[in-house]
Amino acid sequence: MITLKRRGSVGVADAPPDGSPAQESSVDVDAVAPLGDDVPATDRTADVDEGEQKLPATETRRTAWRRILVYGVLPGLALILAMAGGYFKWQYSSVHDSQTAAAESL
């Protein structure tokens, strides 16, 4: 059986504020509730502060536009520019080679 300790229950030795040695305290049976269908959902989350509550599963994460830009758009743009530069260099060398061949054939 899985148990849930409620806030304020003591399960380990707590040191008193006056500096004397710690004494063992036992867990109060009333402070421990079993997890299951018999425990209402409000009791399960009653000890969670409002700032610590997790977001519902239906909410989605925000889109990180900076990551999309840095890891997606910029590398894609660099690849397209490199491909365009290679294509134009190939066109230039093809035209230059054919002009050189035409001049040498006469």
URBELUR-V579524 format. One record per pair of residues at least 12 apart in sequence whose C-alpha atoms are under 10 Angstrom apart, sorted by the first residue. I is the first residue (numbers start at 1). GAP is how many residues later the second one is. D is the distance in whole Angstrom. If there is no record, write none. Layout:
I|GAP|D / I|GAP|D
This chain:
1|33|7 / 1|34|8 / 1|35|9 / 2|31|9 / 2|32|6 / 2|33|6 / 2|34|9 / 3|29|6 / 3|30|6 / 3|31|5 / 3|32|6 / 3|33|9 / 4|27|9 / 4|28|6 / 4|29|6 / 4|30|6 / 4|31|7 / 4|39|10 / 4|40|8 / 5|22|9 / 5|23|10 / 5|24|10 / 5|25|10 / 5|26|6 / 5|27|5 / 5|28|7 / 5|29|9 / 5|39|10 / 5|42|9 / 6|24|10 / 6|25|6 / 6|26|6 / 6|27|8 / 6|37|9 / 6|38|9 / 6|40|9 / 6|41|7 / 7|24|8 / 7|25|10 / 7|39|9 / 7|40|6 / 7|41|9 / 8|23|8 / 8|39|10 / 9|16|10 / 9|17|9 / 9|18|6 / 9|19|7 / 9|20|10 / 9|21|9 / 9|22|6 / 9|23|8 / 10|14|9 / 10|15|7 / 10|16|7 / 10|17|6 / 10|18|8 / 10|21|9 / 11|13|8 / 11|14|7 / 11|15|6 / 11|16|5 / 11|17|9 / 12|12|6 / 12|13|7 / 12|14|8 / 12|15|9 / 13|12|6 / 13|13|9
